[in-house]
Amino acid sequence: MHKDETHQHMHGYGIYILVWFGLLTLTGVTVAVAGINFGALTIATALFIAAVKSYLVLTIFMHLRIEQKAFKIFLLVALFFFVISIVLLFADYSFR
């Protein structure tokens, strides 16, 4: 990738500050949700908020949108195995 292509896709400081405030807000929501009993949905809610925060960090701060296709594939494979691990963990937990 050429230097101008990378520079063309970079975000301004304003978007970084907005995303940072968004991450702080989502962290506050996570803490608030931890104190509320949603029953079986408590863990699912916390994981959903964590997934949104991860998406923001990956796309904005780690510039995943401008990475090469091979890097994106490696990330998807890692995410696939992570999801399988989480599903197996909760399946095991639910039958105990």
The first five atom37 places (N, CA, C, CB, O) and aatype in JSON, in Angstrom:
{
  "aatype": [12, 8, 11, 3, 6, 16, 8, 5, 8, 12, 8, 7, 18, 7, 9, 18, 9, 10, 19, 17, 13, 7, 10, 10, 16, 10, 16, 7, 19, 16, 19, 0, 19, 0, 7, 9, 2, 13, 7, 0, 10, 16, 9, 0, 16, 0, 10, 13, 9, 0, 0, 19, 11, 15, 18, 10, 19, 10, 16, 9, 13, 12, 8, 10, 1, 9, 6, 5, 11, 0, 13, 11, 9, 13, 10, 10, 19, 0, 10, 13, 13, 13, 19, 9, 15, 9, 19, 10, 10, 13, 0, 3, 18, 15, 13, 1],
  "atom_mask": [
    [1, 1, 1, 1, 1],
    [1, 1, 1, 1, 1],
    [1, 1, 1, 1, 1],
    [1, 1, 1, 1, 1],
    [1, 1, 1, 1, 1],
    [1, 1, 1, 1, 1],
    [1, 1, 1, 1, 1],
    [1, 1, 1, 1, 1],
    [1, 1, 1, 1, 1],
    [1, 1, 1, 1, 1],
    [1, 1, 1, 1, 1],
    [1, 1, 1, 0, 1],
    [1, 1, 1, 1, 1],
    [1, 1, 1, 0, 1],
    [1, 1, 1, 1, 1],
    [1, 1, 1, 1, 1],
    [1, 1, 1, 1, 1],
    [1, 1, 1, 1, 1],
    [1, 1, 1, 1, 1],
    [1, 1, 1, 1, 1],
    [1, 1, 1, 1, 1],
    [1, 1, 1, 0, 1],
    [1, 1, 1, 1, 1],
    [1, 1, 1, 1, 1],
    [1, 1, 1, 1, 1],
    [1, 1, 1, 1, 1],
    [1, 1, 1, 1, 1],
    [1, 1, 1, 0, 1],
    [1, 1, 1, 1, 1],
    [1, 1, 1, 1, 1],
    [1, 1, 1, 1, 1],
    [1, 1, 1, 1, 1],
    [1, 1, 1, 1, 1],
    [1, 1, 1, 1, 1],
    [1, 1, 1, 0, 1],
    [1, 1, 1, 1, 1],
    [1, 1, 1, 1, 1],
    [1, 1, 1, 1, 1],
    [1, 1, 1, 0, 1],
    [1, 1, 1, 1, 1],
    [1, 1, 1, 1, 1],
    [1, 1, 1, 1, 1],
    [1, 1, 1, 1, 1],
    [1, 1, 1, 1, 1],
    [1, 1, 1, 1, 1],
    [1, 1, 1, 1, 1],
    [1, 1, 1, 1, 1],
    [1, 1, 1, 1, 1],
    [1, 1, 1, 1, 1],
    [1, 1, 1, 1, 1],
    [1, 1, 1, 1, 1],
    [1, 1, 1, 1, 1],
    [1, 1, 1, 1, 1],
    [1, 1, 1, 1, 1],
    [1, 1, 1, 1, 1],
    [1, 1, 1, 1, 1],
    [1, 1, 1, 1, 1],
    [1, 1, 1, 1, 1],
    [1, 1, 1, 1, 1],
    [1, 1, 1, 1, 1],
    [1, 1, 1, 1, 1],
    [1, 1, 1, 1, 1],
    [1, 1, 1, 1, 1],
    [1, 1, 1, 1, 1],
    [1, 1, 1, 1, 1],
    [1, 1, 1, 1, 1],
    [1, 1, 1, 1, 1],
    [1, 1, 1, 1, 1],
    [1, 1, 1, 1, 1],
    [1, 1, 1, 1, 1],
    [1, 1, 1, 1, 1],
    [1, 1, 1, 1, 1],
    [1, 1, 1, 1, 1],
    [1, 1, 1, 1, 1],
    [1, 1, 1, 1, 1],
    [1, 1, 1, 1, 1],
    [1, 1, 1, 1, 1],
    [1, 1, 1, 1, 1],
    [1, 1, 1, 1, 1],
    [1, 1, 1, 1, 1],
    [1, 1, 1, 1, 1],
    [1, 1, 1, 1, 1],
    [1, 1, 1, 1, 1],
    [1, 1, 1, 1, 1],
    [1, 1, 1, 1, 1],
    [1, 1, 1, 1, 1],
    [1, 1, 1, 1, 1],
    [1, 1, 1, 1, 1],
    [1, 1, 1, 1, 1],
    [1, 1, 1, 1, 1],
    [1, 1, 1, 1, 1],
    [1, 1, 1, 1, 1],
    [1, 1, 1, 1, 1],
    [1, 1, 1, 1, 1],
    [1, 1, 1, 1, 1],
    [1, 1, 1, 1, 1]
  ],
  "atom_positions": [
    [[0.84, -1.16, 0.0], [0.0, 0.0, 0.0], [0.89, 1.23, 0.0], [-0.96, -0.01, 1.21], [1.89, 1.29, 0.72]],
    [[0.54, 2.19, -0.79], [1.33, 3.41, -0.9], [1.02, 4.36, 0.25], [1.07, 4.1, -2.23], [-0.01, 4.25, 0.92]],
    [[1.93, 5.28, 0.46], [1.77, 6.21, 1.57], [0.51, 7.07, 1.41], [3.0, 7.11, 1.68], [-0.18, 7.35, 2.4]],
    [[0.19, 7.51, 0.16], [-0.99, 8.38, -0.02], [-2.29, 7.6, 0.24], [-1.01, 8.98, -1.44], [-3.26, 8.18, 0.73]],
    [[-2.32, 6.3, -0.08], [-3.52, 5.52, 0.17], [-3.78, 5.4, 1.67], [-3.4, 4.13, -0.46], [-4.92, 5.51, 2.11]],
    [[-2.74, 5.18, 2.43], [-2.9, 5.07, 3.88], [-3.32, 6.4, 4.46], [-1.6, 4.6, 4.53], [-4.21, 6.45, 5.3]],
    [[-2.7, 7.47, 4.01], [-3.02, 8.79, 4.54], [-4.46, 9.19, 4.17], [-2.03, 9.83, 4.0], [-5.13, 9.88, 4.94]],
    [[-4.91, 8.75, 3.01], [-6.24, 9.09, 2.56], [-7.32, 8.47, 3.45], [-6.43, 8.65, 1.12], [-8.4, 9.05, 3.6]],
    [[-7.05, 7.32, 4.02], [-8.05, 6.62, 4.83], [-7.96, 6.94, 6.31], [-7.9, 5.15, 4.63], [-8.8, 6.45, 7.08]],
    [[-7.02, 7.71, 6.73], [-6.86, 8.01, 8.15], [-7.99, 8.92, 8.62], [-5.48, 8.67, 8.43], [-8.52, 9.72, 7.85]],
    [[-8.36, 8.79, 9.88], [-9.42, 9.59, 10.47], [-8.81, 10.82, 11.12], [-10.23, 8.78, 11.5], [-7.63, 10.83, 11.48]],
    [[-9.63, 11.85, 11.26], [-9.18, 13.03, 11.97], [-9.26, 12.79, 13.47], [0.0, 0.0, 0.0], [-9.82, 11.79, 13.92]],
    [[-8.69, 13.72, 14.23], [-8.68, 13.57, 15.69], [-10.1, 13.61, 16.27], [-7.83, 14.66, 16.32], [-10.35, 13.02, 17.31]],
    [[-11.01, 14.3, 15.61], [-12.37, 14.4, 16.1], [-13.06, 13.05, 16.21], [0.0, 0.0, 0.0], [-13.75, 12.78, 17.19]],
    [[-12.86, 12.19, 15.2], [-13.51, 10.87, 15.24], [-12.91, 10.01, 16.35], [-13.36, 10.16, 13.89], [-13.62, 9.22, 16.97]],
    [[-11.61, 10.17, 16.59], [-10.99, 9.41, 17.67], [-11.56, 9.83, 19.03], [-9.46, 9.61, 17.66], [-11.81, 8.98, 19.89]],
    [[-11.77, 11.11, 19.2], [-12.32, 11.61, 20.47], [-13.77, 11.14, 20.63], [-12.25, 13.16, 20.53], [-14.17, 10.73, 21.72]],
    [[-14.55, 11.19, 19.56], [-15.94, 10.71, 19.63], [-16.01, 9.22, 19.96], [-16.67, 10.98, 18.3], [-16.83, 8.79, 20.78]],
    [[-15.16, 8.43, 19.32], [-15.14, 7.0, 19.59], [-14.68, 6.74, 21.02], [-14.24, 6.26, 18.59], [-15.2, 5.84, 21.68]],
    [[-13.71, 7.51, 21.49], [-13.25, 7.36, 22.87], [-14.38, 7.65, 23.86], [-12.05, 8.3, 23.13], [-14.57, 6.92, 24.82]],
    [[-15.12, 8.73, 23.61], [-16.27, 9.02, 24.47], [-17.34, 7.93, 24.37], [-16.88, 10.38, 24.1], [-17.98, 7.58, 25.36]],
    [[-17.52, 7.39, 23.17], [-18.45, 6.28, 23.01], [-18.01, 5.06, 23.81], [0.0, 0.0, 0.0], [-18.83, 4.39, 24.43]],
    [[-16.7, 4.76, 23.79], [-16.18, 3.64, 24.56], [-16.34, 3.87, 26.06], [-14.71, 3.4, 24.22], [-16.66, 2.95, 26.8]],
    [[-16.12, 5.11, 26.49], [-16.33, 5.43, 27.91], [-17.8, 5.26, 28.29], [-15.87, 6.87, 28.21], [-18.11, 4.73, 29.36]],
    [[-18.69, 5.7, 27.42], [-20.12, 5.55, 27.67], [-20.52, 4.08, 27.74], [-20.92, 6.27, 26.59], [-21.26, 3.67, 28.63]],
    [[-20.02, 3.3, 26.8], [-20.34, 1.87, 26.81], [-19.76, 1.17, 28.03], [-19.82, 1.22, 25.54], [-20.35, 0.22, 28.54]],
    [[-18.61, 1.63, 28.5], [-18.06, 1.07, 29.74], [-18.96, 1.39, 30.92], [-16.64, 1.62, 29.99], [-19.19, 0.54, 31.78]],
    [[-19.48, 2.62, 30.96], [-20.43, 2.99, 32.01], [-21.7, 2.16, 31.94], [0.0, 0.0, 0.0], [-22.24, 1.76, 32.97]],
    [[-22.18, 1.91, 30.73], [-23.37, 1.07, 30.55], [-23.08, -0.36, 31.02], [-23.83, 1.06, 29.06], [-23.93, -0.99, 31.64]],
    [[-21.88, -0.86, 30.75], [-21.5, -2.19, 31.2], [-21.52, -2.28, 32.72], [-20.12, -2.57, 30.67], [-22.01, -3.26, 33.29]],
    [[-20.97, -1.26, 33.37], [-20.96, -1.24, 34.84], [-22.38, -1.16, 35.38], [-20.12, -0.06, 35.36], [-22.71, -1.82, 36.37]],
    [[-23.22, -0.34, 34.75], [-24.61, -0.21, 35.19], [-25.37, -1.52, 35.01], [-25.31, 0.92, 34.43], [-26.15, -1.91, 35.88]],
    [[-25.16, -2.18, 33.88], [-25.85, -3.44, 33.6], [-25.4, -4.53, 34.57], [-25.59, -3.89, 32.14], [-26.18, -5.41, 34.93]],
    [[-24.15, -4.47, 35.01], [-23.66, -5.48, 35.95], [-24.42, -5.42, 37.27], [-22.15, -5.29, 36.2], [-24.53, -6.43, 37.96]],
    [[-24.94, -4.26, 37.62], [-25.69, -4.13, 38.87], [-27.16, -4.48, 38.74], [0.0, 0.0, 0.0], [-27.86, -4.57, 39.75]],
    [[-27.63, -4.67, 37.52], [-29.04, -5.0, 37.27], [-29.13, -6.49, 36.96], [-29.64, -4.14, 36.11], [-28.32, -7.03, 36.21]],
    [[-30.12, -7.14, 37.53], [-30.3, -8.58, 37.3], [-31.27, -8.8, 36.15], [-30.8, -9.29, 38.58], [-32.48, -8.62, 36.31]],
    [[-30.75, -9.18, 34.98], [-31.58, -9.5, 33.83], [-31.82, -11.0, 33.72], [-30.94, -8.98, 32.55], [-32.4, -11.47, 32.74]],
    [[-31.38, -11.74, 34.71], [-31.5, -13.2, 34.66], [-30.51, -13.77, 33.68], [0.0, 0.0, 0.0], [-29.31, -13.51, 33.77]],
    [[-31.01, -14.56, 32.75], [-30.15, -15.22, 31.77], [-29.58, -14.23, 30.75], [-30.92, -16.31, 31.05], [-28.59, -14.53, 30.09]],
    [[-30.19, -13.07, 30.62], [-29.73, -12.1, 29.63], [-28.59, -11.21, 30.13], [-30.87, -11.24, 29.2], [-28.06, -10.42, 29.35]],
    [[-28.21, -11.31, 31.38], [-27.16, -10.45, 31.91], [-25.85, -10.68, 31.19], [-26.98, -10.69, 33.4], [-25.19, -9.72, 30.77]],
    [[-25.46, -11.93, 31.04], [-24.19, -12.25, 30.37], [-24.28, -11.91, 28.89], [-23.83, -13.75, 30.55], [-23.32, -11.39, 28.32]],
    [[-25.41, -12.2, 28.26], [-25.57, -11.89, 26.84], [-25.49, -10.38, 26.6], [-26.92, -12.44, 26.32], [-24.9, -9.94, 25.61]],
    [[-26.06, -9.6, 27.49], [-26.01, -8.14, 27.36], [-24.57, -7.64, 27.49], [-26.9, -7.47, 28.41], [-24.12, -6.8, 26.71]],
    [[-23.86, -8.15, 28.48], [-22.47, -7.75, 28.68], [-21.61, -8.15, 27.48], [-21.9, -8.38, 29.96], [-20.75, -7.38, 27.06]],
    [[-21.84, -9.33, 26.93], [-21.07, -9.77, 25.76], [-21.41, -8.94, 24.53], [-21.34, -11.24, 25.48], [-20.53, -8.67, 23.71]],
    [[-22.66, -8.54, 24.38], [-23.04, -7.7, 23.24], [-22.35, -6.33, 23.33], [-24.58, -7.52, 23.19], [-21.83, -5.83, 22.33]],
    [[-22.35, -5.74, 24.51], [-21.69, -4.44, 24.69], [-20.19, -4.58, 24.42], [-21.93, -3.89, 26.11], [-19.59, -3.71, 23.8]],
    [[-19.59, -5.68, 24.9], [-18.17, -5.92, 24.66], [-17.89, -6.1, 23.17], [-17.7, -7.16, 25.44], [-16.84, -5.66, 22.68]],
    [[-18.8, -6.73, 22.44], [-18.63, -6.92, 21.0], [-18.68, -5.58, 20.27], [-19.71, -7.87, 20.44], [-17.9, -5.35, 19.34]],
    [[-19.58, -4.7, 20.68], [-19.67, -3.36, 20.06], [-18.39, -2.57, 20.33], [-20.9, -2.58, 20.6], [-17.86, -1.92, 19.44]],
    [[-17.89, -2.64, 21.56], [-16.66, -1.94, 21.9], [-15.48, -2.51, 21.12], [-16.38, -2.02, 23.41], [-14.62, -1.76, 20.66]],
    [[-15.43, -3.82, 20.96], [-14.35, -4.45, 20.19], [-14.41, -4.02, 18.73], [-14.45, -5.98, 20.29], [-13.37, -3.74, 18.12]],
    [[-15.6, -3.96, 18.18], [-15.76, -3.52, 16.79], [-15.23, -2.09, 16.61], [-17.23, -3.61, 16.36], [-14.53, -1.8, 15.63]],
    [[-15.58, -1.21, 17.54], [-15.1, 0.17, 17.45], [-13.58, 0.25, 17.51], [-15.71, 1.02, 18.56], [-12.96, 0.99, 16.74]],
    [[-12.99, -0.49, 18.42], [-11.54, -0.47, 18.56], [-10.87, -1.04, 17.31], [-11.1, -1.25, 19.8], [-9.89, -0.48, 16.81]],
    [[-11.39, -2.16, 16.81], [-10.8, -2.79, 15.63], [-10.9, -1.91, 14.39], [-11.46, -4.12, 15.36], [-9.93, -1.79, 13.63]],
    [[-12.04, -1.31, 14.16], [-12.22, -0.54, 12.92], [-11.63, 0.86, 12.99], [-13.67, -0.45, 12.59], [-11.1, 1.34, 11.99]],
    [[-11.71, 1.52, 14.13], [-11.27, 2.9, 14.2], [-9.81, 3.0, 14.67], [-12.17, 3.69, 15.14], [-8.98, 3.59, 13.98]],
    [[-9.51, 2.44, 15.83], [-8.17, 2.61, 16.38], [-7.13, 1.71, 15.73], [-8.2, 2.35, 17.86], [-5.97, 2.1, 15.59]],
    [[-7.54, 0.5, 15.31], [-6.59, -0.42, 14.7], [-6.62, -0.36, 13.16], [-6.87, -1.84, 15.16], [-5.88, -1.1, 12.51]],
    [[-7.46, 0.49, 12.6], [-7.53, 0.73, 11.15], [-7.73, -0.57, 10.36], [-6.25, 1.43, 10.67], [-7.07, -0.79, 9.35]],
    [[-8.63, -1.41, 10.82], [-8.86, -2.69, 10.17], [-9.43, -2.53, 8.76], [-9.8, -3.54, 11.0], [-9.2, -3.38, 7.9]],
    [[-10.15, -1.47, 8.53], [-10.76, -1.28, 7.21], [-9.72, -1.11, 6.1], [-11.67, -0.07, 7.23], [-10.01, -1.42, 4.94]],
    [[-8.53, -0.62, 6.44], [-7.53, -0.38, 5.39], [-6.44, -1.44, 5.37], [-6.9, 0.98, 5.58], [-5.45, -1.3, 4.66]],
    [[-6.61, -2.51, 6.15], [-5.63, -3.59, 6.16], [-5.8, -4.48, 4.94], [-5.75, -4.43, 7.44], [-6.81, -4.42, 4.23]],
    [[-4.78, -5.29, 4.71], [-4.82, -6.21, 3.58], [-5.82, -7.33, 3.86], [-3.43, -6.79, 3.3], [-6.17, -7.61, 5.0]],
    [[-6.26, -7.96, 2.78], [-7.28, -8.99, 2.88], [-6.8, -10.19, 3.73], [-7.68, -9.47, 1.49], [-7.6, -10.77, 4.46]],
    [[-5.53, -10.56, 3.63], [-5.01, -11.7, 4.4], [-5.13, -11.44, 5.89], [-3.53, -11.98, 4.02], [-5.47, -12.35, 6.65]],
    [[-4.87, -10.23, 6.32], [-4.97, -9.9, 7.75], [-6.42, -10.01, 8.22], [-4.44, -8.47, 8.01], [-6.68, -10.49, 9.32]],
    [[-7.35, -9.57, 7.39], [-8.77, -9.68, 7.74], [-9.2, -11.14, 7.84], [-9.63, -8.95, 6.69], [-10.0, -11.5, 8.71]],
    [[-8.67, -11.98, 6.96], [-9.0, -13.41, 7.0], [-8.47, -14.04, 8.28], [-8.43, -14.14, 5.78], [-9.17, -14.83, 8.92]],
    [[-7.23, -13.71, 8.67], [-6.67, -14.23, 9.91], [-7.52, -13.8, 11.11], [-5.22, -13.75, 10.09], [-7.75, -14.59, 12.02]],
    [[-7.98, -12.58, 11.09], [-8.82, -12.09, 12.17], [-10.15, -12.82, 12.22], [-9.05, -10.59, 12.03], [-10.63, -13.15, 13.3]],
    [[-10.74, -13.07, 11.07], [-12.01, -13.8, 11.02], [-11.86, -15.24, 11.5], [-12.57, -13.78, 9.61], [-12.75, -15.77, 12.17]],
    [[-10.74, -15.89, 11.16], [-10.49, -17.26, 11.62], [-10.36, -17.27, 13.15], [-9.22, -17.85, 10.96], [-10.92, -18.13, 13.82]],
    [[-9.62, -16.31, 13.69], [-9.47, -16.22, 15.15], [-10.82, -15.95, 15.81], [-8.47, -15.11, 15.52], [-11.12, -16.55, 16.84]],
    [[-11.61, -15.08, 15.23], [-12.94, -14.78, 15.77], [-13.85, -16.01, 15.7], [-13.57, -13.62, 15.0], [-14.63, -16.25, 16.62]],
    [[-13.75, -16.77, 14.63], [-14.54, -18.0, 14.48], [-14.24, -18.98, 15.61], [-14.26, -18.65, 13.12], [-15.15, -19.52, 16.23]],
    [[-12.95, -19.2, 15.89], [-12.58, -20.13, 16.95], [-12.93, -19.58, 18.34], [-11.09, -20.45, 16.88], [-13.23, -20.35, 19.25]],
    [[-12.9, -18.28, 18.49], [-13.32, -17.68, 19.75], [-14.81, -17.91, 19.99], [-13.0, -16.18, 19.76], [-15.21, -18.24, 21.1]],
    [[-15.61, -17.72, 18.96], [-17.06, -17.93, 19.08], [-17.35, -19.4, 19.39], [-17.78, -17.5, 17.78], [-18.22, -19.7, 20.2]],
    [[-16.64, -20.31, 18.74], [-16.82, -21.73, 19.04], [-16.49, -22.02, 20.49], [-15.95, -22.6, 18.1], [-17.21, -22.76, 21.16]],
    [[-15.41, -21.43, 20.99], [-15.02, -21.64, 22.39], [-16.09, -21.11, 23.35], [-13.68, -20.95, 22.68], [-16.41, -21.77, 24.34]],
    [[-16.63, -19.94, 23.06], [-17.67, -19.36, 23.91], [-18.93, -20.22, 23.88], [-18.0, -17.92, 23.46], [-19.54, -20.46, 24.92]],
    [[-19.32, -20.68, 22.71], [-20.52, -21.54, 22.6], [-20.32, -22.83, 23.38], [-20.83, -21.85, 21.12], [-21.22, -23.26, 24.1]],
    [[-19.17, -23.44, 23.24], [-18.91, -24.69, 23.98], [-18.85, -24.44, 25.49], [-17.6, -25.32, 23.52], [-19.32, -25.27, 26.27]],
    [[-18.29, -23.31, 25.89], [-18.22, -22.97, 27.31], [-19.62, -22.83, 27.91], [-17.43, -21.68, 27.51], [-19.9, -23.4, 28.96]],
    [[-20.48, -22.08, 27.23], [-21.83, -21.89, 27.75], [-22.68, -23.17, 27.65], [-22.51, -20.76, 27.0], [-23.56, -23.4, 28.48]],
    [[-22.41, -23.99, 26.65], [-23.12, -25.26, 26.56], [-22.74, -26.15, 27.74], [-22.8, -25.97, 25.24], [-23.6, -26.79, 28.34]],
    [[-21.47, -26.19, 28.06], [-21.01, -26.97, 29.21], [-21.56, -26.4, 30.51], [-19.48, -27.02, 29.25], [-21.98, -27.15, 31.4]],
    [[-21.55, -25.1, 30.62], [-22.03, -24.43, 31.84], [-23.53, -24.65, 32.05], [-21.74, -22.92, 31.78], [-23.98, -24.8, 33.19]],
    [[-24.29, -24.68, 30.97], [-25.75, -24.81, 31.1], [-26.18, -26.21, 31.5], [-26.42, -24.42, 29.81], [-27.28, -26.37, 32.02]],
    [[-25.35, -27.23, 31.27], [-25.72, -28.59, 31.62], [-25.14, -29.05, 32.95], [-25.26, -29.52, 30.53], [-25.2, -30.24, 33.27]],
    [[-24.6, -28.16, 33.73], [-24.06, -28.54, 35.05], [-25.03, -28.25, 36.12], [-22.77, -27.82, 35.34], [-24.75, -28.5, 37.29]]
  ]
}
